[in-house]
Every structure is written in C-alpha cells, then in structure tokens.
C-alpha cells in the first residue's frame, strides 16, 4: 500500500481533507436521471445536483435520504394530478404503457430510486416500529370488574386482531402489564388481570392459556422440563443486532438502568429505522416462540435460540413491548402477578364472563355492585378457594384453563382437576413456632404426633398399577433420575393389595451398616441426573410420614391418624432403606415427654421435630381437664364439654370435613377460645397450625429468618479482599420487589468469604453494575449481587428503622424494619428465592417480639442501623 493511500493518511496527525467537493446522494441520483433521458443535458443536471449538494452539506445521509424521498413523493403526487414532471419515464414512454413491474426483469428499472421501498426482496430502510395498536393501548383494564364490560371493546379489538390472523395481539397483554406495573395496589392489580382475562375469554379464548402462562412468567409447570436456557449474552447480542448498539452503548444503558427490560425499552425507543419491518406480535406467537426456544436441543441449538430471540426483539411493537419481551426472556417479569394473584383473577374472571357458546352460569354484575366489601368478598371466596384447591392438586394451567372454558366455576372442576398419578400435588407446609411452650399452647386440648424433622430432602413418590415410579421434590421438580435406588426399592415396600399410591417422606443420607444419619451437605453431593445404581456412593433412606393416595382413591380428606395407620400397615419397612419417621404421640399435658423427644431428635442430628394434629376434633377428656383448671375451685363447667366424640376412621366426605370444622369451631368458642379450627386433613399448598415445626435454632434466644443477599461492600483490614458487610433483603410477594433489611458481617468463615468473592466477582456474571430496579434500598453498595440464593440468618431482635423500608406501613406508618446483630447460619440450598422470608413475616416477628417481652421493649424507633 502506498504512503499516500487513504488508510495511511487517516492515521497521520497532519491529515487534511481533500480539496475536492464531497458529492451527496442527490448528485448521483441526478446523474442517473440524466442517463434515463429525461430531456435535460448532463451538464445542467450535474449543475443542479451540485447546487443541491451545496445546500445540503450539513445533512446526514439519513436526513438527506428522507428529504429526497419527500421530493419524489411530491413529484409522484404531481403526476397523479396531471402535471407530469419532465423526468417521469411514463411521459417518454409509449401511450398507455403500464408502470414497470419490478418482478419482471425484462422490463427496464423504475426511474424513482426510492420506489422499491418496502417491497419484497428489496433491502431498504423501514420504520423500526409497526403501526401502533391504538385500540389495545386505550382499554381501561384497571377499572373495577363490576363496571368494566369487555363487549365495549371487543369489536374494535377484533378488527385489529383480524390483521394478525384473528389472534389477540401482544400489545393487549403489554397494556395490562403497564397498568399493573404502575400501581402498588393489590386490588388494582387483581382487577386489571381480571379484566384482561375476561376480554380474552369473551373475545379470543384461544389466547387465554398462553396469556396466563406469559403473565405468570413461565411456559410450563415445574415438573415438565421446559427451560428457556438463555444466558445474558443471548439478550445482549439480540439488542446489539436489532437496535444497532455497540458494546459500549449497551453497557452504558445497563449501568444506568440495571434492568434488562428497561435497557431494551431505551434501546428500542432510540431506534428509528431498521432493514426489516416488524411483524406485530400476538400472544400466541410469543408463547409459541418461547416454547421453540425451550425445545431447541443438541448441536446448533444456541444458534436457533439466538435467531428466535432476535426475531422476538425485532418484532416487538414499540419500546414497551420490547421491555416486557426481554423481561420475559430473562424470566423476571416483575409485575407482581404471582401464583395466588393469578388464581384469584381466574376465579373472578370466570364468575363474570364466559366464552361464546358456553352453557355454564355466570353472575350478574349489577347486583354484585350493590354489595358491601365484606359481602362481595364472601361471593368471591367460594370460587377462589375452588381454583386454589384445584391448582394445589393439579398445578398446571394446561389442565385448569381448558376445563374452566368448558364448565366454568363449578364443583366438577375439582373432579376434573383432582389428584392424579405422576402429577405432583403441592405439599402441605408446617407453621412456625419459636419455642416448645408456644407449640404446646397452640395445641391445647388436642392429640398430636411429634416426628423427627430429618435433615434431608422432601420427596413425593408416585407409583401406578403398572409399577411406573416418579419422584418429585418439594418444588415439584422431577428427581426420579437422582434416586434410581429408591425406584428399585418400590416393588419391595409395596405390601399385598397395594396397586397404586402417593406417599411422602424425607430422603436422608445414611450409613447403610450402622444406620447413622448424615447431614444434608452429604446428600447434596449426590449427582442430580443420570445416576446409575452401581455408581451410587451416597446411600439414602426414605423416611415416610404420609399417604395421600391409595389404589385410585384420594386420602386428603381423611384424618392424619387414619392416613398414618394405612401407611404403616400396608407398606413393608426395610431398615436403613425404607422406614417410618420416628414419632411420639402426645398431648399438651405431656410437656416433659415432648421435651425429651425433642432433645433426642437434635442428638440424632435432626433439625428438630414436626408436630401434627391426629384428629379433626379436640379430645373431650383434655378439654374437661383444661376447663377444670380454668374454673374457680378446679370444678369443670357442665356446659363446657363438647358433645362430638373423636370421629371414626371411615372416609370423610367434604360435608363431614366441613361439619368437623364447624363443630370444633363452635366447641372452642364455647370454651372462650378464638383459635381457628385445626383439622387433621392434608391441605395441599397451605401452611397451617395443624402442622407445626419446632427447630433447634428456634429454641435458642435468637430467631431466624431466610434472606436474599443482594449487595456487598469492600471489607476493611483483614477482610479487604472480600465482600464484608453483605446486604440482605426480604421479599414482597405482592410486587416481586426485594426490600433491604440489614447488613451482615458475622458468622462467615474465611473459606466462605473466599468462595463468596469468587462467586460474586466484580464485573462477573453474578454481579450488577447498578442497583436493580426491583431492589429497594437507599444506600450504595460497592457491588450489587444478582439475586440467586437464600441465607438463613440469626439475629438479636427486630427494630424499627428510618433507613430500611422493609415492611413499611405494617408496624409503623413511615418507617421500616431492620435486624440487630444479624449472624449468618447457613445457605438454604433447599429453598428457592420464592421461599425466602417475606416482609409480612418480618413484621410478624416484630409483633411477636413485642408481645413476648413488652417490659424489655427498647426505644429504638429513631436508631439508624449500620
């Protein structure tokens, strides 16, 4: 290359621009016009182009292109009015000659260089946004469902949908998301969802199911392996390619906004032109595209996923659609439409609307609008409880939504969506007690069973009549491949006459010879998939504690005493392979025996004990003893003894279950107790006081709470190479936000600090440059963590704080809650982010603390936590 080449000159500091005048696009177009014989000589054409070039020197290529396009458009309009300019090729053509067809190569090209814009096989600049869906963007979904009528908007919406194959557009769902994201009101969020669902039920029932999945930020239930499998790089590549960003521009936006969806919003908002005109998205097409992403497997799958992601980002209509498309892709939608909210919205929507041709009854909105809030809540509650019960037994919208479209809110729904083999039911959860005394107080007058709470993994084992076995975790994930030894054990433990069953227990690592229990960390070392029995190095034992299904029959409504009896009589115990949880039957009068049992559990390296009510009704003898102690002189009141005895062990129907609750409630009211009825039935997806857990950590002076690490500061002195302190947050299940609660620098080992610094390396994949918009905190850590794990923390007490806003308004009108002297205990590997402690739980701890020691209450309302 010569020294005078343009590349060489560009590198020199003394580079001078060429004296030759820079010619604009119009110069070349003018020259082209001359070649087509427009009646002017080349000299005059070039002179005119030069004049135009001189006047347009300050314009960019894009601005000049737009200006020239406007000129051509004006000339075309003039032609259509009969005033044909001299450069129009039609004037010089033969009379009656048709306009040149671009698809016919035998005909000469068109004179207008911009006339091919937007036509097939022509690379050209297009608007980056499709035509706005003005109908969807104005639907007032946030109105009360009792005043909102979908029929007022469906005709206009369907005209818009007709352009997209009669499918509901994604802009309608985006409209709902925007309204939900703009309010903190739980009532408004539910109302907005209800109205969206009603619009789809009446206008496009086929888009209802995809909309439900997208609004709940998932595409399948946990027990079906359909993960998007997208990393942050896939989103970044798509934004850079579609929106024309470079690495620096993308990093600048991410550092400023901290949320992938907000970055997409800003990038799309700034984009004005693209080479491919967006094709408006529909709710169905977005869901189907996500399914394709999840199903892409094997060689070349990443390229397939990348193209699908780019197509979604490309076709997003406007900045808001881009925001929620990207948030969906990163699986952090942040609209607060959690499971409970969606179930409530579905129940109310189907009580008010039905699809065309459906025969089930719905409620008239006019009478409902005249009811008080309490009366209206009672009307809603029946449908809500029905939907929640169905989802607890069959946690899959693919089963529930089609059934709702067919039969609506009816008792038949519980039959269609009841318990089924190889579909996990959501497990029942135990209430939390802080000490033994509180537990005994709650269960006064009751017979209960104390069980070892093993330090293992909860498992739900399904087996059908053909011998097929499926094992689910407490999070409903399939872990059959993880425990092939348990699968092989099933034929041996199934007693005579047992065809099919669902049992629940705890999988614990054990020493097969001695039976010694091993900690959960040993069990965690076991491989998760494709485990071969011959290669198993960590032996396990299944300690079963409940039987929920037997030979095609649900047992959920039967008392725990009966379920336990069936379990232990029909299944075969195999020591150190399959056994029952160790238990002790007791009453609130047996405090000393229960304390001894608790001690034996902790000595055996268990977490503590689970305490479960055995029967639906209280023990009359115990009630008599309690009444005798309560009355003056120790004499029992004749009218205080409840009439109903302990129920028989026949299968209880729904009515008998309700009657048991009613009888217990009335008997406890008669005795001056306001406690809720404690049923011994199995209640999926509920945390009730009929099951209580007493853990060894709870028995100490400090309570514990499960928090999410969200940030850290550079340590001082010896800890300068590590993150210390670390910022921890509780979650708000209604909004999806994380509220900072405290900083912690206690309880960590040096090994933990080192591993934590590697995991959350600065500028690493698990750290964020800026505060995520979903984290609520006024301070500025040196680094923000990507929320991904749960830590169990001990602490001295809960205090009111002006710095932290967690639980603000729950115990103090203007201040939040914080923790004093927090101490790290362990990482809760058995818990997901959705199971971290909530701000409501934090507020409950504060109230309990105040009630437990009012005389020691410290005046800390104005104290700012370090």
Beta strands, then each sheet from edge to edge (+ up, - down):
strand 1: 126-127
strand 2: 273-274
strand 3: 429-432
strand 4: 447-453
strand 5: 457-463
strand 6: 469-473
strand 7: 501-509
strand 8: 540-550
strand 9: 553-554
strand 10: 578-580
strand 11: 583-587
strand 12: 608-613
strand 13: 687-695
strand 14: 703-714
strand 15: 723-731
strand 16: 738-744
strand 17: 767-768
strand 18: 775-776
strand 19: 783-785
strand 20: 791-795
strand 21: 797-801
strand 22: 816-820
strand 23: 823-827
sheet 1: 1+ 2-
sheet 2: 3+ 13+ 12- 4+ 11-
sheet 3: 6+ 5- 7+ 8- 9+
sheet 4: 6+ 5- 7+ 8- 10-
sheet 5: 17+ 19- 14+ 15- 16+ 18+
sheet 6: 17+ 19- 14+ 20- 23+
sheet 7: 21+ 22-
end
